[in-house]
Amino acid sequence: MCLRLLAAGHSVIAFDLNQDALDKVVAGGAKAASSARECAAGAQIFLTSLPRPDHVETVMAGENGALQNLELGSIWIDLTTNRKDLVIRLAAEAPEGVSVVDAPVTGAVDGARNGRLTLFVGGDNASFGRVEPVLKNLGMVIHCGMLGTGNVVKLVTNQLWFIAAAAIGEGFATGIANGVELGTLWGAIQNSVGDSFVVRHDAPSIFAGHYDPSFSLELCLKDLRLIQELNRNVRAAMPMTTAAEGAFALAASRYGAGAAELHVAKRIEDDAGLSMRLQGDWIPHWEK
């Protein structure tokens, strides 16, 4: 995302705990900062993209947080898949004259690399008008409503994604165990009501046997916990989401929380004694 902003001609100051990641964007034209607070100081637009809500709180909150280093007229865009209530609380703590929007993203690493993400923005109309021209450099921008709604929409999309990801291994296993060749099955699914982003984008990671290490089971379970928090407001049983959470938890207990997300399908392979390897030129999406 940083490289996309640089390519669009923006001046970017960047910080990351991962020095290799920071070196990469500096090579692309960014200026390195020594902390998030330094990035915030003097910035017109300050963007954060972090793995978990508690990371956002650590970076942003309190007297020594980056939020208090933002200047009058600046705006903070949180790209993290975050907790709605935390974003709203931090916005209430922002210095006077500092605006806040949440803009979690979807589209995986290839979407970020190629400017084909989808960004779900929550914030007032004035703030959205300010950030949309910048965020358009990253992909499609959808205004979801007031602050916090961007995260609600993102988590709903992940809710459907995780249910599909948990189910795809079951579908493949059912077909293979009953005599259907995997390539035939996959082609048929793509041309049927069973088609989905998971079928087209994620299944090749199963076929290749790396199960997509760009996103971990731990992050899946983090998002599922956030989804379950939102589900409490529904006041009805949500068995599909609960089943998906159980499937990912089972995979994490088997392979470790840091294992690649689609180990949710590998667990079925291992238990059933089946192979979901399929010959093909399966270029990892983060290399596309």
C-alpha positions as CSV (number, residue, x, y, z in Angstrom):
1,M,0.0,0.0,0.0
2,C,2.9,2.4,0.8
3,L,4.4,1.7,-2.6
4,R,1.1,2.4,-4.3
5,L,1.0,5.8,-2.6
6,L,4.5,6.6,-3.6
7,A,3.8,5.6,-7.2
8,A,0.9,8.0,-7.2
9,G,3.3,10.8,-6.3
10,H,2.6,11.2,-2.6
11,S,5.3,12.1,-0.1
12,V,5.3,9.3,2.5
13,I,7.1,8.9,5.8
14,A,6.9,5.3,7.0
15,F,7.6,3.2,10.0
16,D,7.5,-0.6,10.6
17,L,8.9,-2.9,13.3
18,N,9.9,-5.2,10.4
19,Q,13.1,-3.6,9.1
20,D,13.0,-5.5,5.9
21,A,9.5,-4.1,5.1
22,L,10.7,-0.6,6.0
23,D,13.8,-0.9,3.8
24,K,11.7,-2.0,0.9
25,V,9.5,1.1,0.9
26,V,12.5,3.4,1.6
27,A,14.0,1.9,-1.6
28,G,10.8,2.9,-3.3
29,G,11.0,6.5,-2.2
30,A,9.6,6.7,1.3
31,K,11.4,8.5,4.2
32,A,12.0,6.3,7.2
33,A,10.8,7.3,10.6
34,S,12.0,6.0,13.9
35,S,8.5,5.6,15.4
36,A,4.7,5.9,14.7
37,R,4.7,9.1,16.6
38,E,7.3,10.6,14.3
39,C,5.2,9.5,11.3
40,A,2.2,11.3,12.8
41,A,4.0,14.5,13.5
42,G,3.5,17.0,10.7
43,A,1.4,14.5,8.6
44,Q,-1.7,15.7,6.8
45,I,-2.9,12.1,6.6
46,F,-1.7,9.4,8.9
47,L,-2.4,5.8,8.0
48,T,-2.1,2.7,10.3
49,S,-2.3,-0.9,9.2
50,L,-1.7,-3.4,12.0
51,P,-2.6,-7.0,12.8
52,R,-4.8,-6.6,15.9
53,P,-6.9,-4.1,17.8
54,D,-4.6,-4.2,20.8
55,H,-1.7,-3.2,18.5
56,V,-3.7,-0.2,17.4
57,E,-4.4,0.8,21.0
58,T,-0.7,0.5,21.9
59,V,0.4,2.6,19.0
60,M,-2.4,5.3,19.2
61,A,-3.6,5.7,22.8
62,G,-2.4,7.6,25.7
63,E,-0.2,10.7,26.2
64,N,2.7,9.1,24.3
65,G,0.5,7.6,21.6
66,A,0.7,8.7,18.0
67,L,-2.9,10.1,18.2
68,Q,-1.8,12.9,20.4
69,N,1.1,13.8,18.0
70,L,-1.3,14.6,15.2
71,E,-1.7,18.3,14.3
72,L,-4.8,20.5,13.8
73,G,-6.5,19.7,10.5
74,S,-4.9,16.3,10.1
75,I,-6.8,13.0,9.6
76,W,-6.1,9.5,10.9
77,I,-7.1,6.6,8.6
78,D,-7.0,3.2,10.3
79,L,-6.7,0.4,7.7
80,T,-6.7,-2.3,10.4
81,T,-9.5,-4.8,10.7
82,N,-10.4,-3.5,14.1
83,R,-13.0,-3.4,16.8
84,K,-15.7,-0.8,16.1
85,D,-15.9,0.4,19.7
86,L,-12.2,0.9,19.9
87,V,-12.1,3.1,16.8
88,I,-14.9,5.2,18.2
89,R,-13.3,5.5,21.6
90,L,-9.9,6.6,20.2
91,A,-11.6,9.1,17.9
92,A,-13.2,10.7,21.0
93,E,-9.7,11.0,22.5
94,A,-8.3,12.7,19.4
95,P,-7.0,16.2,19.7
96,E,-9.4,19.0,18.7
97,G,-9.4,19.5,15.0
98,V,-8.1,15.9,14.2
99,S,-10.5,13.7,12.2
100,V,-10.7,9.9,12.2
101,V,-12.0,7.3,9.7
102,D,-11.8,3.6,9.7
103,A,-11.0,2.0,6.3
104,P,-10.2,-1.7,6.6
105,V,-9.2,-3.4,3.4
106,T,-9.8,-6.7,1.6
107,G,-8.2,-8.2,-1.5
108,A,-5.1,-10.0,-0.2
109,V,-1.4,-9.2,-1.0
110,D,-1.9,-9.2,-4.7
111,G,-4.7,-6.7,-4.3
112,A,-2.4,-4.4,-2.3
113,R,0.4,-4.8,-4.8
114,N,-1.7,-4.1,-7.8
115,G,-4.0,-1.4,-6.4
116,R,-7.0,-3.7,-6.5
117,L,-8.0,-3.7,-2.9
118,T,-11.5,-2.8,-1.7
119,L,-11.6,-0.3,1.2
120,F,-14.6,0.0,3.5
121,V,-14.7,3.5,4.9
122,G,-16.5,4.6,8.0
123,G,-16.6,8.4,8.7
124,D,-18.6,11.6,8.1
125,N,-19.1,12.9,4.6
126,A,-16.5,15.6,5.0
127,S,-13.8,13.2,6.1
128,F,-14.7,10.7,3.4
129,G,-14.4,13.5,0.8
130,R,-10.9,14.2,2.0
131,V,-9.6,10.7,2.1
132,E,-11.2,9.2,-1.0
133,P,-8.8,10.7,-3.5
134,V,-5.8,9.2,-1.6
135,L,-7.4,5.8,-0.9
136,K,-8.4,5.5,-4.6
137,N,-4.7,4.8,-5.3
138,L,-5.2,1.5,-3.3
139,G,-8.3,0.2,-5.0
140,M,-12.1,0.6,-4.9
141,V,-13.4,2.8,-2.1
142,I,-16.8,2.2,-0.5
143,H,-18.4,4.7,1.9
144,C,-20.2,2.5,4.5
145,G,-21.6,5.1,6.8
146,M,-20.5,6.8,10.0
147,L,-17.3,6.0,11.9
148,G,-17.0,2.3,12.8
149,T,-19.2,1.0,9.9
150,G,-16.2,0.3,7.8
151,N,-15.1,-2.3,10.2
152,V,-18.6,-3.8,10.5
153,V,-18.7,-4.3,6.7
154,K,-15.2,-5.7,6.6
155,L,-16.0,-8.2,9.3
156,V,-19.2,-9.3,7.5
157,T,-17.2,-9.9,4.3
158,N,-14.7,-11.9,6.4
159,Q,-17.6,-13.8,8.1
160,L,-18.7,-15.0,4.7
161,W,-15.1,-15.7,3.6
162,F,-14.3,-17.8,6.6
163,I,-17.5,-19.8,6.2
164,A,-16.6,-20.5,2.6
165,A,-12.9,-21.3,3.4
166,A,-14.0,-23.7,6.1
167,A,-16.4,-25.4,3.7
168,I,-14.2,-25.7,0.6
169,G,-12.1,-28.4,2.0
170,E,-15.2,-30.4,3.0
171,G,-16.5,-30.1,-0.6
172,F,-13.2,-31.1,-2.1
173,A,-13.0,-34.1,0.3
174,T,-16.5,-35.2,-0.5
175,G,-15.9,-35.2,-4.2
176,I,-12.5,-36.9,-4.1
177,A,-13.7,-39.6,-1.6
178,N,-16.5,-40.4,-4.1
179,G,-14.4,-40.9,-7.2
180,V,-14.3,-37.4,-8.8
181,E,-10.9,-36.1,-10.0
182,L,-10.0,-32.9,-8.2
183,G,-9.4,-30.8,-11.4
184,T,-12.7,-31.8,-12.8
185,L,-14.4,-31.0,-9.5
186,W,-12.8,-27.5,-9.3
187,G,-13.7,-26.7,-12.8
188,A,-17.3,-27.7,-12.2
189,I,-17.6,-25.7,-9.0
190,Q,-16.3,-22.5,-10.8
191,N,-19.2,-22.9,-13.3
192,S,-21.9,-23.5,-10.8
193,V,-23.7,-21.9,-7.8
194,G,-20.8,-23.1,-5.7
195,D,-18.4,-20.5,-7.2
196,S,-16.8,-17.9,-4.9
197,F,-13.7,-15.8,-4.3
198,V,-12.4,-18.7,-2.2
199,V,-12.9,-21.2,-5.0
200,R,-11.0,-19.0,-7.5
201,H,-8.4,-17.1,-5.4
202,D,-7.8,-19.4,-2.4
203,A,-8.2,-23.0,-3.7
204,P,-4.9,-22.8,-5.6
205,S,-3.1,-22.4,-2.3
206,I,-4.5,-25.7,-1.2
207,F,-3.6,-27.3,-4.6
208,A,0.0,-26.0,-4.2
209,G,0.2,-27.3,-0.6
210,H,1.4,-24.0,1.0
211,Y,-2.1,-23.1,2.3
212,D,-1.4,-19.3,1.9
213,P,1.0,-18.3,4.6
214,S,0.2,-14.6,4.0
215,F,-2.6,-14.9,6.5
216,S,-2.5,-17.0,9.6
217,L,-5.0,-19.1,11.5
218,E,-4.4,-16.7,14.4
219,L,-5.6,-13.7,12.4
220,C,-8.6,-15.7,11.2
221,L,-9.5,-16.5,14.8
222,K,-9.0,-12.9,15.8
223,D,-11.4,-11.7,13.2
224,L,-13.9,-14.5,14.0
225,R,-13.9,-13.3,17.7
226,L,-14.6,-9.7,16.5
227,I,-17.4,-11.1,14.3
228,Q,-18.9,-12.9,17.2
229,E,-18.9,-9.7,19.2
230,L,-21.0,-8.1,16.5
231,N,-23.2,-11.1,16.3
232,R,-24.4,-10.5,19.9
233,N,-26.4,-7.6,18.6
234,V,-28.3,-10.0,16.3
235,R,-30.0,-11.9,19.1
236,A,-30.4,-15.0,17.1
237,A,-28.4,-18.2,16.7
238,M,-25.6,-17.9,14.1
239,P,-24.6,-21.6,13.6
240,M,-22.6,-21.1,10.3
241,T,-20.3,-18.6,11.9
242,T,-19.9,-20.7,15.1
243,A,-19.1,-23.7,13.0
244,A,-16.5,-21.8,11.0
245,E,-14.9,-20.6,14.2
246,G,-14.8,-24.2,15.5
247,A,-13.1,-25.4,12.3
248,F,-10.4,-22.8,12.4
249,A,-9.9,-23.4,16.1
250,L,-9.5,-27.1,15.4
251,A,-6.9,-26.4,12.7
252,A,-5.0,-24.0,15.0
253,S,-4.9,-26.6,17.8
254,R,-3.5,-29.1,15.4
255,Y,-0.9,-27.1,13.4
256,G,-0.4,-24.0,15.6
257,A,-1.9,-20.5,15.5
258,G,0.8,-19.2,13.2
259,A,0.1,-21.8,10.5
260,A,-1.3,-20.7,7.1
261,E,-5.0,-20.0,7.0
262,L,-6.0,-22.8,4.7
263,H,-4.7,-25.4,7.1
264,V,-8.5,-25.5,7.9
265,A,-8.6,-27.7,4.7
266,K,-5.3,-29.5,5.4
267,R,-6.9,-30.8,8.7
268,I,-9.6,-32.6,6.6
269,E,-6.9,-34.0,4.2
270,D,-4.9,-35.4,7.1
271,D,-7.9,-36.9,8.9
272,A,-9.4,-38.4,5.8
273,G,-6.1,-39.6,4.3
274,L,-6.8,-37.7,1.1
275,S,-4.6,-35.4,-1.0
276,M,-5.7,-32.1,-2.5
277,R,-2.6,-31.6,-4.5
278,L,-3.3,-30.6,-8.1
279,Q,-0.7,-30.1,-10.8
280,G,-0.7,-26.6,-12.2
281,D,1.2,-23.3,-12.4
282,W,0.0,-22.1,-9.0
283,I,1.8,-18.8,-8.7
284,P,1.4,-17.5,-5.1
285,H,-0.9,-14.5,-5.1
286,W,1.6,-12.4,-3.2
287,E,4.0,-12.8,-6.2
288,K,1.4,-11.7,-8.8
